[in-house]
Amino acid sequence: MRVLKFGGTSLADAGRIAGVAALVSEAAARERAVVVVSALAGVTDALVEAADAAADGEPCAARVDALERRHLRCLDALATGGRDGGARATIRARVAELHHLLGAAAARRRCAARDRDSVLAAGERLSVVLVALALRAAGVEAEAVDATELVRTDSRFGEARVDAAATEALIRRRLGAAGDRPVPVVTGFVGADAAGRTTTLGRGGSDYSASLVGAALGASVVEIWTDVNGVLSGPPLLLPGARTVPELSYEEAAELAFFGAKVLHRETMRPLAALGIPIAVPNTIAAGGAATRISRAPAIPAPGPAAVTAVEKVELLTAEPGGDRRAGSHGVHHELASAGIEPLASARASADATVSAAVHADCSGRAVATLRRGWAVATRGGLSLVAVVGHGLGRGPALAGSALTALAAERVPLVAAWAGSSPHSFAALVERRDLPAALAALHGRLVARTGAEAR
């Protein structure tokens, strides 16, 4: 059994959706298939903007009507002989729900986190209707399945935590039966808490949804279809020389995702690694071309790093404790975790218990407000974090030494560096203006020579 997940760029328009249906039809002819989908390209961003506008009291009817027209245009192109099997009525009903949610939020001038998740989930709830319709038009029986029936989470709206045991039981109960049943087309990104309220798993969470389904059903492979040739050896917009890494370990893929690589959600690897289920990352637009396979660490380690990656907008927080110097790094991490913030990297100065933590710039304000209850906090913005990733290479000094030498050779000044905190990476903080040079230096001297090319 295969799980096939398709991201928004793979579902950009009716032509792309029909292409997805052809890929799934081919897979379903050979073995059982389960499909997980994201919202159509750009729809989640449009819904975020609509939720923000509603919170400011702005009317959102025109925004919602535009989304409805886009989905109905796709429906008209995909329906064979004008038969849509009730898809048009379903789309209109879900659009009506969206109008109601945003209208109520605009009237209150507030879009609560719970309501915001319901708004954002509308993208996937619309796309599954179109993908199921395209599959039926291609001769494959298919049914749309809302992941609120499958994925149980806590009530942390916006980035809910999954209850793994409950989710596994729900997926097996709903999707586990074999036989000639319709191909399930599941909403990615979406779950529900114990009270049945819609939650979301964070941006990119559809990858995680697919891995949960694949782990629960014992899939032979989970395929994450995207619009690039697999996982690349660096950020393609910042590093034109980046190329496909053919093989990665689960740990390398997770490290890349943590440090900013956008191909996979960072939690995707966790459910599958425990079972040894491989992940494939092929290109929908160039099916059969270069792709990445993610699995357990190879018996013979690769000779060098797999890739470089970056988080472009980072701030460095320096927290100096008050009277209780024992509340150093542990206290800082505890307070940040209570606010839902995970530092990208951190360090403690042993003499005065001052703690430095690199965080995503968009959560810096919240982090500072949290820490100022017990620390004097200084901030430094305009920074980027770069990381070099290779399985097991962080355990010794060679990776850090090579990385520092590469940066020094290109005269890239460092703000901070972290070596030894991870067995699979070396990370450094640089001025944002120096990010392209840092990536080029690390990729050219470490990855291009000994890493991805040799895999």
C-alpha positions in Angstrom: 0.0 0.0 0.0 1.2 3.5 -0.9 0.4 6.9 0.5 0.7 9.7 -2.0 0.7 13.3 -0.7 0.3 16.2 -3.1 1.2 19.8 -2.2 -0.5 23.0 -3.3 1.8 23.6 -6.4 0.9 20.1 -7.6 -2.8 21.2 -7.4 -2.4 24.7 -8.9 -5.1 24.4 -11.5 -7.4 21.9 -13.3 -4.6 20.6 -15.5 -2.3 19.9 -12.5 -5.2 18.2 -10.7 -5.9 16.0 -13.7 -2.2 15.1 -13.8 -2.3 14.1 -10.1 -5.3 11.9 -10.9 -3.3 10.2 -13.6 -0.5 9.5 -11.2 -2.8 8.1 -8.5 -4.7 6.0 -11.1 -1.4 4.4 -12.2 -0.5 3.7 -8.6 -3.9 2.3 -7.7 -3.8 -0.1 -10.6 -0.8 -1.8 -9.0 -1.6 -1.6 -5.2 -3.9 0.0 -2.7 -3.4 3.8 -2.6 -4.4 6.5 -0.1 -4.1 10.1 -1.2 -3.4 13.1 1.1 -3.8 16.6 -0.3 -3.0 20.2 0.6 -5.0 23.2 -0.4 -4.7 24.5 -4.0 -1.6 26.7 -4.5 -2.0 30.1 -2.8 -5.3 29.3 -1.1 -3.9 28.9 2.4 -2.1 32.3 2.1 -5.4 33.8 0.9 -7.2 32.4 3.9 -4.6 33.7 6.3 -5.1 37.2 4.7 -8.9 36.8 5.0 -8.7 35.8 8.7 -6.4 38.8 9.4 -8.7 41.1 7.6 -11.7 39.8 9.4 -9.9 40.4 12.7 -9.5 44.0 11.7 -13.3 44.3 11.0 -12.9 44.2 7.2 -15.6 42.5 5.1 -14.3 39.4 3.4 -17.2 38.4 1.1 -15.2 39.4 -2.1 -12.2 37.3 -1.0 -14.4 34.3 -0.4 -16.3 34.7 -3.6 -12.9 34.8 -5.5 -11.9 31.4 -3.9 -15.3 30.0 -4.8 -15.0 31.0 -8.5 -11.5 29.5 -8.7 -12.6 26.1 -7.3 -15.7 26.1 -9.5 -13.7 26.8 -12.6 -11.5 23.8 -11.7 -14.7 21.7 -11.2 -16.1 22.7 -14.6 -12.9 21.6 -16.3 -12.7 18.3 -14.4 -16.3 17.2 -14.5 -17.0 14.7 -17.4 -20.2 15.3 -19.3 -21.2 17.9 -16.8 -21.6 15.2 -14.1 -20.0 16.3 -10.8 -21.5 13.7 -8.4 -22.6 16.5 -6.0 -19.2 18.2 -5.9 -20.6 21.6 -6.8 -23.1 21.5 -4.0 -20.4 20.5 -1.5 -18.1 23.3 -2.6 -20.9 25.8 -2.3 -21.8 24.5 1.2 -18.2 24.8 2.4 -17.9 28.3 0.9 -21.1 29.2 2.8 -19.5 28.0 6.0 -16.5 30.1 5.3 -18.6 33.2 4.7 -20.3 32.6 8.0 -17.0 32.2 9.9 -15.3 35.3 8.5 -18.5 37.4 8.7 -18.8 36.6 12.4 -15.2 37.3 13.0 -15.4 40.7 11.2 -18.5 41.6 13.3 -16.5 40.9 16.5 -13.3 42.4 15.1 -11.6 39.3 16.4 -10.7 35.9 14.8 -10.1 33.6 17.7 -7.5 30.8 17.3 -10.2 28.2 17.1 -12.1 30.0 14.4 -8.9 30.7 12.5 -8.1 27.0 12.3 -11.6 26.4 10.9 -11.0 29.1 8.3 -7.6 27.8 7.3 -8.9 24.2 7.1 -11.3 25.3 4.4 -8.5 25.1 1.8 -8.0 21.4 2.2 -11.7 20.7 2.6 -12.3 22.3 -0.9 -9.3 20.6 -2.6 -10.3 17.1 -1.6 -13.6 17.5 -3.4 -11.8 18.4 -6.7 -9.2 15.6 -6.4 -11.8 13.0 -5.7 -13.8 14.3 -8.7 -10.7 14.1 -10.9 -10.1 10.6 -9.9 -13.7 9.5 -10.7 -13.3 11.2 -14.1 -10.2 9.1 -14.6 -12.2 5.9 -13.8 -11.0 5.5 -10.2 -13.6 5.3 -7.5 -12.6 7.8 -4.8 -14.1 9.4 -1.7 -13.2 12.6 0.1 -12.3 12.0 3.8 -12.0 14.8 6.4 -9.0 14.3 8.6 -11.0 15.4 11.6 -12.2 11.7 11.5 -8.6 10.5 11.6 -6.1 12.8 13.4 -6.7 13.4 17.1 -4.8 16.4 18.6 -4.7 18.6 21.6 -6.4 22.0 21.6 -3.3 24.0 20.8 -5.0 25.8 17.8 -2.6 26.8 15.0 0.0 24.1 15.6 -1.7 21.3 17.4 0.1 18.3 18.9 -1.0 14.9 17.7 -2.1 12.1 20.0 -0.3 9.4 18.3 -2.1 6.4 19.8 -5.6 7.8 19.3 -4.7 8.8 15.8 -3.4 5.4 14.8 -6.5 3.7 16.1 -8.8 6.2 14.2 -6.9 5.8 11.0 -7.0 2.0 11.2 -10.6 2.0 12.0 -11.6 4.3 9.1 -9.1 3.4 6.4 -7.7 0.0 7.4 -10.0 -2.4 5.7 -8.7 -3.8 2.5 -10.7 -4.7 -0.6 -12.3 -2.9 -3.5 -13.2 0.2 -1.6 -12.8 3.7 -3.0 -9.5 5.5 -2.9 -9.5 7.8 0.2 -8.6 11.4 -0.6 -7.7 12.8 2.8 -7.4 16.5 3.9 -3.9 17.1 5.0 -3.0 19.7 7.6 -6.3 19.2 9.5 -7.2 17.4 12.7 -9.6 17.6 15.6 -9.3 17.8 19.4 -11.2 15.5 21.8 -14.2 17.8 21.6 -14.4 17.5 17.8 -13.2 21.1 17.2 -11.1 21.6 14.0 -7.4 22.0 14.6 -4.4 22.5 12.2 -0.9 21.0 12.4 1.1 24.1 11.3 2.2 25.2 7.9 3.4 22.3 5.8 1.4 19.9 8.1 0.0 17.9 5.2 3.4 16.1 5.0 2.9 15.1 8.6 -0.6 14.0 7.9 0.6 11.6 5.2 3.3 10.1 7.5 0.7 9.5 10.2 -1.5 7.7 7.7 1.4 5.7 6.3 2.6 4.6 9.7 -0.8 3.6 10.9 -1.5 1.5 7.8 2.0 0.0 7.4 2.6 1.6 4.0 5.4 0.3 1.8 6.3 3.9 1.0 5.0 7.5 1.6 5.5 9.7 -1.4 5.6 13.5 -0.9 5.0 14.9 -4.4 6.2 18.4 -4.9 7.2 20.9 -7.6 11.0 20.3 -7.4 13.3 17.3 -8.0 13.3 16.0 -4.4 15.3 17.5 -1.5 18.0 19.8 -2.9 21.5 20.4 -1.5 20.7 24.0 -0.7 18.0 26.6 -0.9 17.5 27.0 -4.7 16.5 30.7 -4.7 19.7 31.6 -2.8 22.0 28.9 -4.2 21.5 28.3 -8.0 24.0 25.5 -7.9 21.8 23.3 -5.6 20.9 19.9 -6.9 19.0 16.8 -5.9 20.3 14.8 -3.0 19.4 11.2 -4.0 19.5 9.7 -0.5 19.0 11.0 3.0 18.7 9.4 6.4 15.6 10.2 8.5 17.9 12.2 10.8 19.4 14.3 8.0 15.9 15.1 6.6 14.6 16.1 10.0 17.6 18.3 10.7 17.2 20.0 7.3 13.5 20.6 8.0 14.3 22.0 11.5 16.9 24.4 10.0 14.6 25.9 7.3 14.5 23.5 4.3 10.9 23.8 3.1 10.4 20.6 1.2 9.2 18.6 4.2 7.4 19.4 7.5 9.8 18.7 10.4 7.6 16.1 12.0 7.2 14.0 8.8 10.0 11.6 9.5 9.2 10.7 13.1 6.3 8.3 12.7 7.9 6.5 9.7 11.5 6.3 11.1 10.3 4.1 14.0 8.9 1.6 11.5 11.5 1.9 8.8 9.0 3.0 6.2 10.8 5.0 3.4 9.8 8.4 2.1 10.1 9.3 -1.5 10.2 13.0 -2.7 9.4 13.1 -6.4 8.4 16.0 -8.7 4.8 16.0 -9.9 5.7 18.2 -12.9 8.6 15.9 -14.0 7.5 12.4 -12.8 10.2 9.9 -13.3 12.9 12.5 -13.0 15.4 13.0 -10.1 14.0 12.4 -6.7 15.1 11.8 -3.1 14.7 8.7 -1.0 14.7 9.0 2.8 15.3 6.0 4.9 17.5 4.6 7.7 21.2 5.6 7.8 23.3 3.8 5.2 25.7 1.1 6.4 28.5 2.9 4.8 28.4 6.6 5.7 28.6 9.2 3.0 32.0 10.9 2.7 30.7 14.4 3.5 27.7 16.6 4.3 24.4 16.1 2.4 23.2 19.7 2.2 23.3 23.2 3.5 20.2 25.1 4.6 19.2 28.4 6.1 16.6 30.3 8.2 16.6 33.7 6.6 15.1 35.9 9.4 16.5 35.2 12.8 17.0 37.3 16.0 19.5 36.6 18.7 18.2 37.0 22.3 20.6 37.5 25.2 19.0 36.9 28.6 20.8 37.8 31.8 19.2 36.4 34.9 18.2 38.4 38.0 19.3 37.2 41.5 18.9 33.5 40.9 21.8 32.6 38.6 20.8 28.9 38.7 17.8 29.7 36.5 20.0 29.9 33.4 19.5 27.9 30.3 17.0 25.6 31.8 14.8 28.4 32.9 15.0 30.2 29.6 14.1 27.1 27.7 11.2 26.4 30.0 9.8 29.9 29.7 10.1 29.8 25.9 8.5 26.4 25.7 5.5 27.6 27.7 5.0 30.3 25.0 5.3 27.7 22.3 8.7 28.8 21.1 11.6 26.5 20.3 15.0 28.1 19.9 16.9 27.2 16.7 20.1 27.1 18.8 21.2 28.3 22.3 24.2 28.6 24.6 25.0 29.6 28.1 28.0 31.6 29.3 29.1 29.7 32.4 30.5 32.6 34.4 27.4 34.8 34.7 24.6 32.4 33.5 23.8 34.6 30.6 21.9 32.6 27.9 21.9 33.4 24.2 19.1 31.9 22.0 18.5 32.2 18.3 14.8 32.3 17.4 12.7 32.9 14.3 12.2 36.7 13.9 8.4 36.4 13.7 8.3 35.1 17.3 11.0 37.3 18.8 8.5 39.8 20.3 6.6 37.0 22.0 9.9 35.5 23.3 11.1 38.8 24.7 7.8 39.5 26.4 7.9 36.1 28.0 11.5 36.2 29.2 11.4 39.8 30.6 9.4 38.4 33.5 12.6 37.1 35.0 15.5 38.2 32.8 17.0 41.3 31.3 16.8 40.7 27.6 18.7 42.3 24.7 18.0 41.5 21.1 19.9 41.6 17.9 18.1 41.4 14.6 19.0 41.3 10.9 20.5 37.9 11.2 20.3 34.5 9.4 21.2 31.0 10.5 23.0 28.6 8.2 23.5 24.9 8.9 25.5 22.1 7.3 23.9 18.7 7.6 25.4 15.2 7.3 24.5 12.0 9.2 26.8 11.6 12.2 29.2 14.3 11.1 28.4 16.5 14.1 29.9 14.0 16.5 33.5 14.9 15.7 35.4 18.2 15.2 35.9 17.7 11.4 32.6 19.2 10.2 32.9 22.3 12.4 36.5 22.8 11.4 35.8 22.5 7.7 32.8 24.8 8.0 34.7 27.5 9.9 37.6 27.3 7.4 35.2 27.6 4.5 33.5 30.7 6.0 36.9 32.3 6.9 38.2 31.7 3.4 35.3 33.8 2.0 35.7 36.4 4.8 32.2 35.8 6.1 32.1 37.1 9.7 30.4 35.0 12.3 28.0 36.3 15.0 27.8 32.9 16.7 28.4 29.2 16.0 27.1 25.9 17.5 29.1 22.7 17.2 28.5 19.4 19.0 25.0 20.2 20.1 23.6 18.0 17.3 25.2 14.7 16.0 24.2 15.6 12.4 24.8 19.4 11.9 26.9 22.5 12.4 25.1 25.8 12.6 26.3 29.4 12.4 24.7 32.8 12.8 25.6 35.5 10.2 24.4 38.9 9.2 21.5 38.6 6.8 23.4 40.4 4.1 26.2 37.8 4.3 23.8 34.8 3.9 24.3 34.2 0.2 28.1 34.3 0.6 27.9 31.9 3.6 25.7 29.4 1.7 27.9 29.5 -1.4 31.1 29.0 0.7 29.7 26.1 2.7 28.1 24.4 -0.3 31.0 24.9 -2.7 33.7 23.7 -0.3 31.9 21.0 1.7 28.8 19.7 -0.1 29.6 20.0 -3.8 33.0 18.4 -3.4 32.2 15.5 -1.0 28.5 15.4 -0.1 25.5 15.2 -2.4 27.6 14.3 -5.5 29.0 11.2 -3.8 25.7 9.8 -2.6 
